[in-house]
Amino acid sequence: MSFDLNFGRLDGTIPSVEDMKEYFQGFSSVQVNDTDPGGVQFWYQNEVTGVYCSFSYSPDDVDEEFDQVNQFSASGLSFNLNYIRPSFFAYETMPLVQGFCEKFELLVEDVQEDRVEAANASKLIQSWRMHNERAVGALADDKDVETRYLPEERATEWWRYTSIKQSLEDSLSDDIFVPSIMILENVEKRLFTMVVWTKGISQFFPDCDYVLVQRDKKKLFGSKEEVGLVPFDAVMDWLSSNLDEYVMDGGPVKYLSPDKMPAVVSAIQNLTLLPIDLSQHTRVAADGFHDVILT
């Protein structure tokens, strides 16, 4: 199941294959693949966020005897984005569709809505979300198919932070760890998000469900390493007076600076850790879940 778009112009023309290749080769996340004689696929895949989609041109789909009704579906130029995905797949890819159409003065046919118009990322996102919801609902009725769910707020937080994580690291002058947010599935088949905090080090704390705390617990003789979960909000409340905010696109992210660490390292002993067996949890990829609330 997929969301499909066609592209064209009112005069029946489309850009040349060479012009489209030159355009897409300017994107580091796009791979240009020649297909059947004269055809080409522009495969977009963001290795950071896991989002992917494809633009394609297939001469086999061209019908030079088109009429005003089917000229776009007969142009051979199309776009494809899978369903059963979190909404950020559309957030990331529909601006690409709008940019492509604006570059080559193309109109877009939303096959799902039977609508031809100038490409508008917001409208296309809305269309994809509506039809993705229907696809998820239809799949949920199939008892032989298992789907995973993560609330849209958490999914979108993961995507926004993951998108800028590298640029955040590159912008820092201080030695502050920038953790990844992990999406995990527990034994009850429920998903949650988590960051790791190791022994009170200076680091960022992006919004998530839990913080996995690793600490050396003081014993009568020596110490013992302990690992456990603490709800994110509890950690933020506990650290509140020691946290600063880093302002970035998408909102501020809280962090513990190196000069605040001495006040925290010893006090971390007082945190109550929830036990977790990581071997019983599965890390979930960006395309391994959806964010549709089923009613």
C-alpha positions as CSV (number, residue, x, y, z in Angstrom):
1,M,0.0,0.0,0.0
2,S,1.4,3.4,-1.0
3,F,0.7,7.0,-1.6
4,D,1.1,7.8,-5.3
5,L,1.5,11.1,-7.1
6,N,1.9,11.9,-10.8
7,F,3.5,15.0,-12.3
8,G,3.0,16.9,-15.6
9,R,2.2,20.1,-17.4
10,L,-1.0,21.3,-19.1
11,D,0.8,21.1,-22.5
12,G,1.7,17.5,-21.9
13,T,5.5,18.0,-21.5
14,I,7.8,17.0,-18.7
15,P,11.4,17.9,-18.0
16,S,14.2,16.1,-19.8
17,V,15.7,13.1,-18.0
18,E,19.1,14.8,-18.0
19,D,17.7,17.9,-16.4
20,M,16.1,15.8,-13.7
21,K,19.2,13.9,-13.1
22,E,21.2,17.1,-12.7
23,Y,18.7,18.4,-10.2
24,F,18.5,15.3,-8.0
25,Q,22.3,14.7,-8.1
26,G,22.5,17.9,-6.0
27,F,20.9,16.1,-3.1
28,S,23.3,14.0,-1.0
29,S,20.4,11.7,0.1
30,V,19.3,10.9,-3.4
31,Q,20.6,8.0,-5.5
32,V,20.0,8.1,-9.2
33,N,19.3,4.7,-10.8
34,D,18.8,4.1,-14.5
35,T,15.9,1.6,-15.1
36,D,14.5,0.2,-18.3
37,P,15.7,1.9,-21.5
38,G,15.2,5.6,-20.9
39,G,13.8,5.3,-17.4
40,V,15.2,6.5,-14.2
41,Q,14.5,6.3,-10.5
42,F,15.5,9.0,-8.0
43,W,15.7,7.1,-4.7
44,Y,15.6,9.4,-1.6
45,Q,16.9,7.8,1.6
46,N,18.0,9.8,4.7
47,E,20.4,7.6,6.5
48,V,20.0,9.7,9.7
49,T,16.2,9.7,10.0
50,G,15.5,6.5,8.1
51,V,13.0,8.3,5.8
52,Y,12.8,7.2,2.2
53,C,10.6,7.7,-0.9
54,S,11.1,7.6,-4.7
55,F,10.6,9.8,-7.7
56,S,10.4,7.8,-11.0
57,Y,10.2,8.3,-14.8
58,S,9.1,5.3,-16.9
59,P,8.7,5.7,-20.7
60,D,6.6,2.5,-20.6
61,D,3.9,4.6,-18.8
62,V,3.8,7.4,-21.3
63,D,0.8,7.6,-23.5
64,E,1.2,10.2,-26.2
65,E,-2.5,9.9,-27.1
66,F,-3.5,11.3,-23.7
67,D,-6.6,13.5,-23.2
68,Q,-7.2,16.2,-20.7
69,V,-8.4,13.7,-18.1
70,N,-5.5,11.3,-17.9
71,Q,-2.6,13.4,-19.1
72,F,-0.8,13.4,-15.7
73,S,-1.1,9.6,-15.1
74,A,0.2,9.1,-18.7
75,S,3.2,11.4,-18.3
76,G,5.4,8.6,-16.9
77,L,6.6,10.8,-14.0
78,S,5.6,9.8,-10.5
79,F,6.3,9.7,-6.8
80,N,5.7,7.0,-4.2
81,L,5.7,7.0,-0.4
82,N,4.7,3.9,1.6
83,Y,1.9,3.8,4.2
84,I,2.1,2.3,7.7
85,R,4.7,4.8,8.6
86,P,4.9,7.6,11.2
87,S,3.8,11.0,10.0
88,F,7.3,12.4,9.8
89,F,7.8,10.4,6.6
90,A,5.4,12.9,5.0
91,Y,6.8,15.9,6.9
92,E,10.2,15.2,5.4
93,T,9.3,14.1,1.9
94,M,6.4,16.4,0.8
95,P,8.6,19.5,0.8
96,L,10.8,17.6,-1.7
97,V,7.7,17.1,-3.9
98,Q,6.9,20.8,-3.7
99,G,10.5,21.8,-4.4
100,F,10.6,19.4,-7.4
101,C,7.4,20.8,-8.9
102,E,8.5,24.4,-8.4
103,K,11.8,23.8,-10.0
104,F,10.3,22.3,-13.2
105,E,7.0,24.1,-13.2
106,L,5.0,20.9,-12.8
107,L,1.5,20.3,-11.5
108,V,0.9,17.3,-9.2
109,E,-2.0,14.8,-9.5
110,D,-2.9,13.5,-6.1
111,V,-4.3,10.1,-7.2
112,Q,-5.9,9.4,-3.8
113,E,-8.0,12.6,-4.0
114,D,-8.4,12.7,-7.8
115,R,-7.1,16.3,-7.7
116,V,-4.6,18.2,-10.0
117,E,-3.1,21.4,-8.7
118,A,0.1,23.2,-7.9
119,A,2.1,21.2,-5.3
120,N,1.6,22.3,-1.8
121,A,3.5,20.4,0.9
122,S,1.0,21.1,3.6
123,K,-1.9,19.8,1.6
124,L,0.0,16.8,0.5
125,I,1.0,16.0,4.1
126,Q,-2.7,16.2,5.1
127,S,-3.7,13.9,2.2
128,W,-1.0,11.3,3.1
129,R,-1.9,11.4,6.8
130,M,-5.6,10.8,6.0
131,H,-4.9,7.9,3.7
132,N,-2.2,6.5,6.0
133,E,-4.8,6.4,8.8
134,R,-7.1,4.4,6.6
135,A,-4.3,2.0,5.6
136,V,-3.3,1.5,9.2
137,G,-7.0,0.9,10.2
138,A,-7.5,-1.6,7.4
139,L,-4.3,-3.5,8.4
140,A,-5.3,-3.5,12.1
141,D,-8.4,-5.5,11.1
142,D,-6.1,-8.3,9.8
143,K,-5.4,-10.4,12.8
144,D,-2.4,-12.1,11.0
145,V,-0.6,-8.8,10.7
146,E,1.1,-7.1,13.7
147,T,1.8,-3.4,13.7
148,R,3.7,-1.2,16.2
149,Y,2.4,2.1,17.5
150,L,4.2,5.1,19.0
151,P,2.3,8.3,19.8
152,E,2.8,11.0,17.1
153,E,4.2,13.5,19.6
154,R,7.0,11.1,20.6
155,A,7.6,10.0,17.0
156,T,7.9,13.6,15.8
157,E,10.2,14.6,18.7
158,W,12.5,11.7,17.8
159,W,12.5,12.8,14.1
160,R,13.2,16.5,14.8
161,Y,16.0,15.8,17.3
162,T,17.6,13.1,15.2
163,S,17.5,15.4,12.2
164,I,19.6,18.0,13.9
165,K,21.7,15.8,16.2
166,Q,24.9,16.0,14.0
167,S,24.7,19.7,13.5
168,L,24.2,20.1,17.2
169,E,27.4,18.1,17.9
170,D,29.3,20.2,15.3
171,S,28.2,23.5,16.9
172,L,29.5,22.7,20.4
173,S,32.7,24.0,21.8
174,D,32.3,22.4,25.2
175,D,32.7,18.6,25.9
176,I,29.0,17.8,26.2
177,F,27.7,14.4,25.0
178,V,24.8,14.5,22.5
179,P,23.0,11.2,22.9
180,S,20.8,9.4,20.4
181,I,17.1,8.8,21.2
182,M,16.4,5.1,20.9
183,I,13.0,3.6,20.1
184,L,12.5,0.3,21.9
185,E,9.8,-2.4,22.0
186,N,9.3,-4.1,25.4
187,V,8.1,-7.7,26.0
188,E,4.5,-6.4,26.1
189,K,5.0,-5.2,22.5
190,R,4.8,-1.5,23.6
191,L,7.1,1.1,22.2
192,F,8.9,3.8,24.2
193,T,11.8,6.2,23.7
194,M,14.9,6.4,25.8
195,V,18.3,8.1,26.1
196,V,21.3,6.8,28.0
197,W,22.9,8.8,30.8
198,T,26.3,7.3,31.9
199,K,27.6,8.1,35.4
200,G,26.4,11.7,35.6
201,I,28.4,12.9,32.6
202,S,27.7,16.3,31.0
203,Q,25.1,15.7,28.2
204,F,21.9,16.8,26.4
205,F,18.5,15.5,27.4
206,P,16.1,15.6,24.5
207,D,12.4,14.9,25.3
208,C,11.7,11.1,25.5
209,D,9.9,8.7,27.8
210,Y,12.8,7.3,29.9
211,V,16.4,7.9,30.8
212,L,18.6,4.8,31.2
213,V,20.8,5.7,34.1
214,Q,24.2,3.9,34.5
215,R,25.9,4.6,37.8
216,D,28.5,3.2,40.3
217,K,26.5,2.4,43.4
218,K,28.5,2.9,46.6
219,K,28.8,-0.2,48.7
220,L,30.5,-0.9,52.1
221,F,33.5,-2.2,50.2
222,G,34.0,-0.6,46.8
223,S,31.2,0.0,44.4
224,K,28.9,-1.9,41.9
225,E,27.6,-0.7,38.6
226,E,23.9,-0.4,38.4
227,V,21.6,0.2,35.4
228,G,18.0,1.1,35.4
229,L,15.2,3.4,34.0
230,V,14.0,6.6,35.4
231,P,11.0,8.5,33.8
232,F,12.2,11.4,31.8
233,D,10.1,14.0,33.6
234,A,11.4,12.7,37.0
235,V,15.0,13.2,35.9
236,M,14.2,16.7,34.6
237,D,12.5,17.7,37.9
238,W,15.5,16.3,39.8
239,L,18.0,18.1,37.7
240,S,16.0,21.3,37.2
241,S,18.2,23.7,39.1
242,N,21.3,22.3,37.3
243,L,20.1,22.4,33.7
244,D,20.6,25.0,31.0
245,E,18.8,25.3,27.7
246,Y,20.3,25.2,24.2
247,V,18.0,27.0,21.7
248,M,17.8,25.4,18.3
249,D,15.3,24.9,15.5
250,G,12.3,23.0,16.8
251,G,12.7,24.3,20.3
252,P,15.1,24.3,23.2
253,V,16.9,21.2,24.5
254,K,18.0,21.0,28.1
255,Y,21.5,20.0,29.0
256,L,23.8,19.4,31.9
257,S,27.0,21.5,31.5
258,P,30.4,20.4,32.7
259,D,30.5,23.0,35.5
260,K,27.3,21.6,37.0
261,M,28.5,18.0,37.1
262,P,30.1,18.1,40.6
263,A,26.7,18.9,42.1
264,V,25.1,15.9,40.4
265,V,27.6,13.0,40.5
266,S,27.2,12.1,44.1
267,A,23.5,12.9,44.2
268,I,22.8,10.5,41.4
269,Q,23.0,7.8,44.1
270,N,19.6,8.8,45.3
271,L,17.7,8.2,42.1
272,T,15.3,5.2,42.2
273,L,16.0,3.0,39.2
274,L,13.4,0.8,37.5
275,P,15.0,-2.6,36.5
276,I,15.3,-3.3,32.8
277,D,16.6,-6.3,30.9
278,L,17.8,-4.8,27.6
279,S,18.2,-8.3,26.1
280,Q,14.4,-8.5,26.3
281,H,13.9,-5.3,24.3
282,T,14.1,-4.8,20.5
283,R,15.3,-1.6,18.9
284,V,12.8,-0.4,16.3
285,A,13.7,1.3,13.0
286,A,12.0,4.5,11.7
287,D,9.9,2.5,9.3
288,G,8.9,-0.2,11.8
289,F,5.9,1.6,13.4
290,H,3.1,4.0,12.8
291,D,1.6,6.9,14.9
292,V,-2.1,6.5,14.1
293,I,-4.5,6.4,17.0
294,L,-6.9,3.5,16.3
295,T,-10.4,3.9,17.6
